[in-house]
Amino acid sequence: MIGTAVVRERTAHESRVVRSILLISVVDALGTGLFLAAAPILAVWALGHSEPLVGLALGLSGAAALLSSVPLGRLSDRISARTTFIGLH
């Protein structure tokens, strides 16, 4: 039949793995968000850097993340996503 999908239930092990990856991703995103919120304040007030310099640094880091997403996605397809994820942290 065209347009039908085979749906199978996850095993208990697969469900645990999915929940673990979800939890790790949430914690990682929370940590990244907290860092991106606090780092500019720390850099300007405590370290004395100028606001334009801090903005430039954050902009460059965002651009680097954008440009590296496709190559890193291909890398995680070649080797396991878990290995790539661990290697980046």
N, CA, C and O atoms as a GROMACS GRO file, in nm:
protein
  356
    1MET      N    1   0.083  -0.118   0.000
    1MET     CA    2   0.000   0.000   0.000
    1MET      C    3   0.088   0.125   0.000
    1MET      O    4   0.192   0.130   0.065
    2ILE      N    5   0.044   0.221  -0.072
    2ILE     CA    6   0.118   0.347  -0.079
    2ILE      C    7   0.067   0.440   0.030
    2ILE      O    8  -0.054   0.452   0.052
    3GLY      N    9   0.161   0.505   0.098
    3GLY     CA   10   0.124   0.605   0.197
    3GLY      C   11   0.097   0.550   0.335
    3GLY      O   12   0.049   0.624   0.422
    4THR      N   13   0.125   0.425   0.359
    4THR     CA   14   0.105   0.372   0.493
    4THR      C   15   0.240   0.352   0.559
    4THR      O   16   0.340   0.324   0.492
    5ALA      N   17   0.243   0.366   0.687
    5ALA     CA   18   0.368   0.350   0.762
    5ALA      C   19   0.351   0.235   0.859
    5ALA      O   20   0.244   0.213   0.916
    6VAL      N   21   0.458   0.164   0.877
    6VAL     CA   22   0.458   0.056   0.975
    6VAL      C   23   0.499   0.116   1.108
    6VAL      O   24   0.607   0.173   1.121
    7VAL      N   25   0.413   0.102   1.207
    7VAL     CA   26   0.441   0.157   1.338
    7VAL      C   27   0.463   0.040   1.433
    7VAL      O   28   0.381  -0.052   1.443
    8ARG      N   29   0.575   0.044   1.500
    8ARG     CA   30   0.601  -0.060   1.599
    8ARG      C   31   0.623   0.006   1.733
    8ARG      O   32   0.666   0.121   1.741
    9GLU      N   33   0.593  -0.066   1.836
    9GLU     CA   34   0.611  -0.011   1.970
    9GLU      C   35   0.757  -0.021   2.009
    9GLU      O   36   0.828  -0.113   1.969
   10ARG      N   37   0.800   0.075   2.087
   10ARG     CA   38   0.937   0.074   2.136
   10ARG      C   39   0.951  -0.028   2.248
   10ARG      O   40   0.858  -0.051   2.326
   11THR      N   41   1.068  -0.088   2.253
   11THR     CA   42   1.096  -0.176   2.365
   11THR      C   43   1.128  -0.090   2.487
   11THR      O   44   1.149   0.030   2.475
   12ALA      N   45   1.132  -0.152   2.602
   12ALA     CA   46   1.162  -0.078   2.725
   12ALA      C   47   1.301  -0.016   2.716
   12ALA      O   48   1.322   0.097   2.762
   13HIS      N   49   1.397  -0.088   2.659
   13HIS     CA   50   1.533  -0.035   2.646
   13HIS      C   51   1.535   0.087   2.554
   13HIS      O   52   1.599   0.187   2.587
   14GLU      N   53   1.466   0.079   2.440
   14GLU     CA   54   1.462   0.193   2.348
   14GLU      C   55   1.397   0.314   2.413
   14GLU      O   56   1.441   0.427   2.390
   15SER      N   57   1.294   0.292   2.492
   15SER     CA   58   1.228   0.403   2.561
   15SER      C   59   1.321   0.470   2.660
   15SER      O   60   1.323   0.592   2.672
   16ARG      N   61   1.400   0.389   2.734
   16ARG     CA   62   1.496   0.445   2.829
   16ARG      C   63   1.602   0.526   2.756
   16ARG      O   64   1.640   0.634   2.801
   17VAL      N   65   1.648   0.476   2.643
   17VAL     CA   66   1.750   0.547   2.566
   17VAL      C   67   1.695   0.680   2.516
   17VAL      O   68   1.762   0.783   2.524
   18VAL      N   69   1.572   0.679   2.464
   18VAL     CA   70   1.510   0.802   2.414
   18VAL      C   71   1.494   0.902   2.528
   18VAL      O   72   1.522   1.020   2.510
   19ARG      N   73   1.447   0.856   2.644
   19ARG     CA   74   1.431   0.947   2.758
   19ARG      C   75   1.565   1.001   2.804
   19ARG      O   76   1.575   1.118   2.841
   20SER      N   77   1.668   0.918   2.802
   20SER     CA   78   1.802   0.964   2.843
   20SER      C   79   1.854   1.072   2.749
   20SER      O   80   1.906   1.174   2.794
   21ILE      N   81   1.841   1.049   2.620
   21ILE     CA   82   1.887   1.148   2.522
   21ILE      C   83   1.808   1.276   2.536
   21ILE      O   84   1.865   1.385   2.527
   22LEU      N   85   1.678   1.266   2.557
   22LEU     CA   86   1.595   1.385   2.576
   22LEU      C   87   1.639   1.464   2.699
   22LEU      O   88   1.652   1.586   2.693
   23LEU      N   89   1.663   1.396   2.809
   23LEU     CA   90   1.708   1.462   2.931
   23LEU      C   91   1.843   1.530   2.911
   23LEU      O   92   1.862   1.644   2.954
   24ILE      N   93   1.934   1.461   2.847
   24ILE     CA   94   2.067   1.518   2.821
   24ILE      C   95   2.054   1.642   2.733
   24ILE      O   96   2.122   1.743   2.758
   25SER      N   97   1.969   1.636   2.632
   25SER     CA   98   1.951   1.751   2.542
   25SER      C   99   1.890   1.870   2.615
   25SER      O  100   1.928   1.984   2.590
   26VAL      N  101   1.794   1.844   2.704
   26VAL     CA  102   1.732   1.953   2.780
   26VAL      C  103   1.834   2.019   2.873
   26VAL      O  104   1.841   2.141   2.880
   27VAL      N  105   1.912   1.937   2.943
   27VAL     CA  106   2.014   1.991   3.034
   27VAL      C  107   2.118   2.070   2.956
   27VAL      O  108   2.161   2.177   2.999
   28ASP      N  109   2.158   2.018   2.841
   28ASP     CA  110   2.255   2.089   2.757
   28ASP      C  111   2.199   2.223   2.710
   28ASP      O  112   2.269   2.324   2.715
   29ALA      N  113   2.076   2.225   2.663
   29ALA     CA  114   2.015   2.349   2.615
   29ALA      C  115   1.998   2.448   2.729
   29ALA      O  116   2.017   2.568   2.710
   30LEU      N  117   1.961   2.400   2.847
   30LEU     CA  118   1.946   2.488   2.962
   30LEU      C  119   2.080   2.550   3.000
   30LEU      O  120   2.089   2.671   3.026
   31GLY      N  121   2.184   2.470   3.003
   31GLY     CA  122   2.317   2.522   3.035
   31GLY      C  123   2.366   2.621   2.932
   31GLY      O  124   2.426   2.723   2.968
   32THR      N  125   2.343   2.593   2.806
   32THR     CA  126   2.383   2.685   2.700
   32THR      C  127   2.307   2.817   2.711
   32THR      O  128   2.365   2.924   2.698
   33GLY      N  129   2.178   2.808   2.736
   33GLY     CA  130   2.098   2.930   2.751
   33GLY      C  131   2.142   3.014   2.869
   33GLY      O  132   2.150   3.136   2.858
   34LEU      N  133   2.170   2.949   2.981
   34LEU     CA  134   2.217   3.022   3.098
   34LEU      C  135   2.352   3.087   3.072
   34LEU      O  136   2.377   3.201   3.114
   35PHE      N  137   2.440   3.015   3.004
   35PHE     CA  138   2.571   3.071   2.971
   35PHE      C  139   2.557   3.192   2.880
   35PHE      O  140   2.620   3.295   2.903
   36LEU      N  141   2.475   3.179   2.775
   36LEU     CA  142   2.460   3.290   2.681
   36LEU      C  143   2.392   3.411   2.744
   36LEU      O  144   2.411   3.523   2.698
   37ALA      N  145   2.316   3.389   2.849
   37ALA     CA  146   2.254   3.502   2.919
   37ALA      C  147   2.352   3.568   3.016
   37ALA      O  148   2.352   3.690   3.030
   38ALA      N  149   2.435   3.489   3.082
   38ALA     CA  150   2.524   3.541   3.186
   38ALA      C  151   2.660   3.587   3.132
   38ALA      O  152   2.719   3.679   3.188
   39ALA      N  153   2.709   3.525   3.027
   39ALA     CA  154   2.844   3.556   2.978
   39ALA      C  155   2.862   3.702   2.936
   39ALA      O  156   2.964   3.761   2.971
   40PRO      N  157   2.768   3.762   2.864
   40PRO     CA  158   2.789   3.903   2.827
   40PRO      C  159   2.794   3.996   2.948
   40PRO      O  160   2.872   4.090   2.951
   41ILE      N  161   2.711   3.968   3.047
   41ILE     CA  162   2.712   4.050   3.168
   41ILE      C  163   2.845   4.037   3.240
   41ILE      O  164   2.905   4.136   3.281
   42LEU      N  165   2.891   3.914   3.254
   42LEU     CA  166   3.020   3.890   3.318
   42LEU      C  167   3.134   3.954   3.239
   42LEU      O  168   3.224   4.015   3.297
   43ALA      N  169   3.130   3.940   3.109
   43ALA     CA  170   3.238   3.994   3.026
   43ALA      C  171   3.246   4.145   3.033
   43ALA      O  172   3.356   4.202   3.030
   44VAL      N  173   3.132   4.212   3.041
   44VAL     CA  174   3.132   4.359   3.044
   44VAL      C  175   3.160   4.410   3.184
   44VAL      O  176   3.250   4.493   3.203
   45TRP      N  177   3.086   4.363   3.283
   45TRP     CA  178   3.098   4.417   3.418
   45TRP      C  179   3.224   4.370   3.491
   45TRP      O  180   3.297   4.452   3.546
   46ALA      N  181   3.250   4.242   3.491
   46ALA     CA  182   3.360   4.189   3.571
   46ALA      C  183   3.493   4.194   3.498
   46ALA      O  184   3.596   4.221   3.560
   47LEU      N  185   3.493   4.167   3.368
   47LEU     CA  186   3.620   4.160   3.295
   47LEU      C  187   3.654   4.290   3.223
   47LEU      O  188   3.768   4.308   3.180
   48GLY      N  189   3.558   4.381   3.211
   48GLY     CA  190   3.584   4.512   3.154
   48GLY      C  191   3.590   4.518   3.003
   48GLY      O  192   3.641   4.616   2.948
   49HIS      N  193   3.540   4.417   2.933
   49HIS     CA  194   3.538   4.422   2.786
   49HIS      C  195   3.427   4.516   2.740
   49HIS      O  196   3.330   4.539   2.811
   50SER      N  197   3.444   4.568   2.620
   50SER     CA  198   3.342   4.660   2.566
   50SER      C  199   3.223   4.581   2.513
   50SER      O  200   3.235   4.464   2.475
   51GLU      N  201   3.108   4.648   2.511
   51GLU     CA  202   2.986   4.583   2.461
   51GLU      C  203   2.999   4.541   2.315
   51GLU      O  204   2.956   4.430   2.281
   52PRO      N  205   3.056   4.623   2.227
   52PRO     CA  206   3.070   4.579   2.087
   52PRO      C  207   3.159   4.455   2.073
   52PRO      O  208   3.132   4.368   1.990
   53LEU      N  209   3.264   4.446   2.153
   53LEU     CA  210   3.351   4.329   2.147
   53LEU      C  211   3.276   4.203   2.190
   53LEU      O  212   3.290   4.098   2.128
   54VAL      N  213   3.198   4.214   2.296
   54VAL     CA  214   3.120   4.100   2.344
   54VAL      C  215   3.016   4.061   2.240
   54VAL      O  216   2.994   3.942   2.215
   55GLY      N  217   2.951   4.159   2.180
   55GLY     CA  218   2.854   4.131   2.074
   55GLY      C  219   2.917   4.063   1.954
   55GLY      O  220   2.859   3.972   1.896
   56LEU      N  221   3.036   4.110   1.917
   56LEU     CA  222   3.108   4.049   1.806
   56LEU      C  223   3.143   3.904   1.837
   56LEU      O  224   3.126   3.816   1.752
   57ALA      N  225   3.191   3.879   1.957
   57ALA     CA  226   3.228   3.743   1.996
   57ALA      C  227   3.106   3.650   1.995
   57ALA      O  228   3.115   3.537   1.948
   58LEU      N  229   2.993   3.698   2.046
   58LEU     CA  230   2.873   3.615   2.045
   58LEU      C  231   2.822   3.594   1.903
   58LEU      O  232   2.774   3.485   1.870
   59GLY      N  233   2.832   3.696   1.819
   59GLY     CA  234   2.791   3.681   1.680
   59GLY      C  235   2.877   3.582   1.604
   59GLY      O  236   2.827   3.501   1.526
   60LEU      N  237   3.008   3.589   1.627
   60LEU     CA  238   3.100   3.495   1.561
   60LEU      C  239   3.076   3.352   1.609
   60LEU      O  240   3.085   3.258   1.530
   61SER      N  241   3.046   3.336   1.737
   61SER     CA  242   3.020   3.200   1.787
   61SER      C  243   2.891   3.145   1.727
   61SER      O  244   2.882   3.026   1.698
   62GLY      N  245   2.790   3.231   1.709
   62GLY     CA  246   2.667   3.187   1.644
   62GLY      C  247   2.690   3.149   1.498
   62GLY      O  248   2.636   3.050   1.450
   63ALA      N  249   2.772   3.229   1.429
   63ALA     CA  250   2.804   3.198   1.289
   63ALA      C  251   2.882   3.067   1.278
   63ALA      O  252   2.858   2.988   1.188
   64ALA      N  253   2.975   3.046   1.371
   64ALA     CA  254   3.051   2.921   1.370
   64ALA      C  255   2.960   2.802   1.394
   64ALA      O  256   2.976   2.697   1.330
   65ALA      N  257   2.864   2.816   1.484
   65ALA     CA  258   2.769   2.707   1.510
   65ALA      C  259   2.684   2.679   1.386
   65ALA      O  260   2.659   2.564   1.353
   66LEU      N  261   2.641   2.785   1.319
   66LEU     CA  262   2.560   2.769   1.199
   66LEU      C  263   2.638   2.700   1.088
   66LEU      O  264   2.587   2.609   1.022
   67LEU      N  265   2.762   2.744   1.066
   67LEU     CA  266   2.844   2.686   0.959
   67LEU      C  267   2.889   2.544   0.988
   67LEU      O  268   2.914   2.466   0.896
   68SER      N  269   2.901   2.508   1.114
   68SER     CA  270   2.949   2.374   1.148
   68SER      C  271   2.837   2.273   1.163
   68SER      O  272   2.865   2.154   1.179
   69SER      N  273   2.711   2.314   1.160
   69SER     CA  274   2.602   2.222   1.186
   69SER      C  275   2.590   2.113   1.078
   69SER      O  276   2.568   1.996   1.112
   70VAL      N  277   2.603   2.148   0.952
   70VAL     CA  278   2.591   2.047   0.846
   70VAL      C  279   2.710   1.950   0.847
   70VAL      O  280   2.688   1.829   0.842
   71PRO      N  281   2.835   1.999   0.853
   71PRO     CA  282   2.946   1.903   0.860
   71PRO      C  283   2.939   1.811   0.983
   71PRO      O  284   2.970   1.693   0.974
   72LEU      N  285   2.898   1.867   1.096
   72LEU     CA  286   2.887   1.782   1.215
   72LEU      C  287   2.770   1.685   1.205
   72LEU      O  288   2.777   1.575   1.259
   73GLY      N  289   2.664   1.724   1.136
   73GLY     CA  290   2.554   1.631   1.111
   73GLY      C  291   2.598   1.515   1.023
   73GLY      O  292   2.561   1.400   1.047
   74ARG      N  293   2.676   1.546   0.923
   74ARG     CA  294   2.729   1.439   0.837
   74ARG      C  295   2.824   1.349   0.914
   74ARG      O  296   2.825   1.227   0.894
   75LEU      N  297   2.904   1.408   1.002
   75LEU     CA  298   2.994   1.328   1.084
   75LEU      C  299   2.916   1.234   1.174
   75LEU      O  300   2.953   1.118   1.191
   76SER      N  301   2.807   1.284   1.232
   76SER     CA  302   2.728   1.196   1.320
   76SER      C  303   2.656   1.089   1.242
   76SER      O  304   2.620   0.986   1.299
   77ASP      N  305   2.634   1.109   1.112
   77ASP     CA  306   2.578   1.003   1.028
   77ASP      C  307   2.683   0.896   0.998
   77ASP      O  308   2.650   0.777   0.988
   78ARG      N  309   2.808   0.938   0.985
   78ARG     CA  310   2.916   0.841   0.955
   78ARG      C  311   2.953   0.759   1.078
   78ARG      O  312   2.961   0.637   1.072
   79ILE      N  313   2.975   0.828   1.189
   79ILE     CA  314   2.999   0.759   1.316
   79ILE      C  315   2.871   0.776   1.396
   79ILE      O  316   2.777   0.841   1.348
   80SER      N  317   2.864   0.723   1.511
   80SER     CA  318   2.737   0.731   1.585
   80SER      C  319   2.713   0.874   1.636
   80SER      O  320   2.807   0.949   1.663
   81ALA      N  321   2.586   0.909   1.648
   81ALA     CA  322   2.550   1.040   1.701
   81ALA      C  323   2.598   1.053   1.845
   81ALA      O  324   2.637   1.162   1.888
   82ARG      N  325   2.594   0.944   1.919
   82ARG     CA  326   2.640   0.945   2.059
   82ARG      C  327   2.786   0.982   2.067
   82ARG      O  328   2.825   1.065   2.149
   83THR      N  329   2.868   0.922   1.982
   83THR     CA  330   3.012   0.951   1.982
   83THR      C  331   3.037   1.096   1.944
   83THR      O  332   3.122   1.162   2.004
   84THR      N  333   2.964   1.148   1.846
   84THR     CA  334   2.979   1.287   1.807
   84THR      C  335   2.938   1.380   1.921
   84THR      O  336   3.006   1.478   1.950
   85PHE      N  337   2.826   1.348   1.984
   85PHE     CA  338   2.776   1.430   2.094
   85PHE      C  339   2.876   1.433   2.210
   85PHE      O  340   2.902   1.539   2.267
   86ILE      N  341   2.932   1.318   2.244
   86ILE     CA  342   3.030   1.311   2.352
   86ILE      C  343   3.158   1.384   2.311
   86ILE      O  344   3.218   1.453   2.393
   87GLY      N  345   3.199   1.371   2.188
   87GLY     CA  346   3.320   1.436   2.141
   87GLY      C  347   3.311   1.588   2.141
   87GLY      O  348   3.412   1.656   2.158
   88LEU      N  349   3.191   1.641   2.122
   88LEU     CA  350   3.174   1.786   2.120
   88LEU      C  351   3.166   1.846   2.261
   88LEU      O  352   3.179   1.968   2.278
   89HIS      N  353   3.146   1.763   2.358
   89HIS     CA  354   3.136   1.816   2.494
   89HIS      C  355   3.255   1.772   2.572
   89HIS      O  356   3.267   1.805   2.690
   0.00000   0.00000   0.00000
